[in-house]
Each structure stands twice: as structure tokens, then as C-alpha cells.
Amino acid sequence: MYTFIINPASRSGLGRQVWESLEPILRERGVPYRAYLTRCQRHATRLARELTADGKIHTIVVLGGDGTVNEVIGGIQNLSATTLGYIPVGSGNDFARFFRFPSDPGEALSLVLDPPAYADMNIGNIVYSGHSKRFAVSAGLGFDAAVCHQAVISRLKPVLNRLHLGKLTYALIALDRLHFLRPARVTVTLDDGSARTFSDTLFVAAMNHPYEGGGFKFCPDANPCDDRLDVIAVSGISRLKAVFLLLLAQKAAHTKASGICIRSCRQIHIESDTALPVHTDGEPVFLQRQMDISLLPERLRVIVPGRASSRS
Ligand SMILES: Nc1ncnc2c1ncn2[C@@H]1O[C@H](COP(=O)(O)OP(=O)(O)OP(=O)(O)O)[C@@H](O)[C@H]1O
């Protein structure tokens, strides 16, 4: 039995249209399924929590973007008893990039119904102010999170999504946020005991997957199946250089530039001198000054197109 969790609002309403085009295929093929359309923010988390409360084995298929994947993962009660399928319909779709999920919804559905391979994916966990939140792709503090915060309230996103230019949303908002953000002094401590303080920090992100922000390959070597997080800190650079590095990051050509520090770790503690925006998978978290980020001991089985754990 497949359980579909559908965000009809993903990519400004495309989610509903895609589901309406796929559901007849399920009926024609006689696939046993049940489907839930999310009604509002965090509904996907509640659904996933309730559906997996029985402790049984489940296959949950997410139709939506990175935000919906994040919400579903946040609700699953028994990660190792759950298999995740994915039909990418978001604006950013960073979760889809590493595993190379097909962008064609029909192909993505075929993959779910006849799984060619599985990947056991790590799940990130961020702890802040007595709360914790899971993530699939990345969690970050500073500029990247400020962009996510702005994207949620931006009127640009629906307009650009309608023009099939959804990916441009993040690039344009990034330029806007670069102008307003005040760089902070941030200390990053890794699980090997090494600590480094960065003055004028633009952002620090802990990445399970290589891409965030709709295609910026900030940590090219990040692999969601290797039990490690890759951390990028960007500090001490001018706004102009930041724009230049963002362009380079789309091709992963930024990694050797001064002002960029990338490390691999299992756990990270981040402390900032001022409260900064935080995000998990592009979903905003309130301003924070400190947080701990690690990987959960349990993994989540994901239906993938091929031998994904060796992909980059
Ligand atoms: N029925 C709904 N109406 C409005 N918003 C919803 C609804 N259901 C879920 N949401 C919210 O939509 C937000 C964005 O969803 P999603 O990530 O799937 O799409 P996206 O923003 O287009 O893609 P991406 O995250 O890849 O850029 C999530 O924060 C989710 O809480």
C-alpha cells in the first residue's frame, strides 16, 4: 500500500495539477494507495506522524518540494520502518538533485511503482532553544536562511513560478538579502574538538546533500548516505565577491576561494554573537544565536533512480 502526501500548493499550485494527472494512472494500474492533500503549513508533519503511529512498515510518497519533504520527514515516527518515494514538484528541488529524481512526474511515479534501487539516507537534526527539527538537505544560519525567510513571504515566487522561472526566485531574493544582511561573528566547533571563529560571517550551513537554495552546490562532496555532514562557512568577503561566489557555486567552482571554509564532520556546534535567521531545508526557523547539528542514528530508505550513494 502506497501512502501519497501531496502538497497541492507546491510550486504555486502545480502540485495539485500534477496529482490530478497522476492519480488516474494509479487507478488504471490497480495500485493500492491512499492519498492525503495537505491543507496548510505543517499539515504534512501531522499526517506523517499519525500515519506512522501504528509502528508498521510504510511507503510514503511525497509530491511537492523540499519544504514538503522536510515536513514529512519531521513527522515520521519510525524512520527505519519507512520507505520514502518522491515526485519533485517544488521550486528549488534541491533534494531531487543528488539522487537525480526525474523532473517528469510520470517518470517519477514509474520509479516509485517499480523501484530500481534504494538509498539508506541520513537524516539531519538541529537542536536550538530546547527544540529540535529534522532536515533532509541542509540546515543553515545567516544569509542562506535569510533568503529562505524572505522567499516564504515573497510575492515574487508565485509570479516567477507561473512563468516557469521558479529557480530565479532564490537568486533574486539572494541579491536583495545580501544588501540588507549584517555579517556576524560566528564560532563553529566540530566533533573533533576543533573550533574556529569567523568574523563578518555571511552564513554557515551544515549540508547532508550537496545543493541548497535551488541549485547552489555549496558542499560538492556532501553525500547523504555517508554518515557525515559537510559544513560550509562563508566569511570576510565583500558583497560583490559574495555575488561572484554564488555564481561560481552553481558549478561548484567556489570551494578554493578565500573566505570559504568547508569541513566534514559528524556534529557541529554553532554560536553567533547576534541572533540570525535559521532554516532547515529552506523552511524558516526563528532567529537563533546557537545550535547543535548532527545526524540521527536511524536512516530512512529512499526509492532512487539508480545507485545513488555513489552519485555527486
Ligand atoms: N495547502 C497548502 N496551502 C498553502 N501552503 C501549503 C499547503 N500545504 C503545504 N503548504 C506549505 O507550502 C510550503 C512550500 O512547499 P514545497 O516546498 O512543497 O513547495 P515549494 O516551496 O514550491 O518548493 P521548494 O521548497 O523546493 O522551493 C511548505 O512550507 C508547506 O508548509
The ligand as an SDF file (V2000), in Angstrom:
LIG
                    3D

 31 33  0  0  0  0  0  0  0  0999 V2000
   -2.4950   23.6270    1.1710 N   0  0  0  0  0  0  0  0  0  0  0  0
   -1.4540   24.4260    1.3620 C   0  0  0  0  0  0  0  0  0  0  0  0
   -1.5660   25.7600    1.1270 N   0  0  0  0  0  0  0  0  0  0  0  0
   -0.5080   26.5830    1.2750 C   0  0  0  0  0  0  0  0  0  0  0  0
    0.7240   26.1810    1.6820 N   0  0  0  0  0  0  0  0  0  0  0  0
    0.8840   24.8690    1.9320 C   0  0  0  0  0  0  0  0  0  0  0  0
   -0.1860   23.9210    1.7870 C   0  0  0  0  0  0  0  0  0  0  0  0
    0.2770   22.7010    2.1000 N   0  0  0  0  0  0  0  0  0  0  0  0
    1.5710   22.8640    2.4480 C   0  0  0  0  0  0  0  0  0  0  0  0
    1.9530   24.1640    2.3490 N   0  0  0  0  0  0  0  0  0  0  0  0
    3.2770   24.7770    2.5690 C   0  0  0  0  0  0  0  0  0  0  0  0
    3.9100   25.0000    1.3190 O   0  0  0  0  0  0  0  0  0  0  0  0
    5.2860   25.2610    1.5860 C   0  0  0  0  0  0  0  0  0  0  0  0
    6.1740   25.0040    0.3960 C   0  0  0  0  0  0  0  0  0  0  0  0
    6.0050   23.7460   -0.0690 O   0  0  0  0  0  0  0  0  0  0  0  0
    7.0320   22.9950   -1.0570 P   0  0  0  0  0  0  0  0  0  0  0  0
    8.3990   23.0190   -0.5120 O   0  0  0  0  0  0  0  0  0  0  0  0
    6.4380   21.6780   -1.3280 O   0  0  0  0  0  0  0  0  0  0  0  0
    6.9810   23.8070   -2.4150 O   0  0  0  0  0  0  0  0  0  0  0  0
    7.9160   24.9350   -2.9970 P   0  0  0  0  0  0  0  0  0  0  0  0
    8.1310   25.9830   -1.9700 O   0  0  0  0  0  0  0  0  0  0  0  0
    7.2960   25.3390   -4.2990 O   0  0  0  0  0  0  0  0  0  0  0  0
    9.2650   24.1420   -3.3160 O   0  0  0  0  0  0  0  0  0  0  0  0
   10.7860   24.2630   -2.7630 P   0  0  0  0  0  0  0  0  0  0  0  0
   10.7430   24.1070   -1.2700 O   0  0  0  0  0  0  0  0  0  0  0  0
   11.5050   23.1130   -3.4370 O   0  0  0  0  0  0  0  0  0  0  0  0
   11.2830   25.6030   -3.2060 O   0  0  0  0  0  0  0  0  0  0  0  0
    5.6150   24.4280    2.8100 C   0  0  0  0  0  0  0  0  0  0  0  0
    6.1220   25.3070    3.7980 O   0  0  0  0  0  0  0  0  0  0  0  0
    4.2610   23.8890    3.2730 C   0  0  0  0  0  0  0  0  0  0  0  0
    4.0860   24.0130    4.6550 O   0  0  0  0  0  0  0  0  0  0  0  0
  1  2  1  0
  2  3  1  0
  2  7  2  0
  3  4  2  0
  4  5  1  0
  5  6  2  0
  6  7  1  0
  6 10  1  0
  7  8  1  0
  8  9  2  0
  9 10  1  0
 10 11  1  0
 11 12  1  0
 11 30  1  0
 12 13  1  0
 13 14  1  0
 13 28  1  0
 14 15  1  0
 15 16  1  0
 16 17  2  0
 16 18  1  0
 16 19  1  0
 19 20  1  0
 20 21  2  0
 20 22  1  0
 20 23  1  0
 23 24  1  0
 24 25  2  0
 24 26  1  0
 24 27  1  0
 28 29  1  0
 28 30  1  0
 30 31  1  0
M  END
$$$$
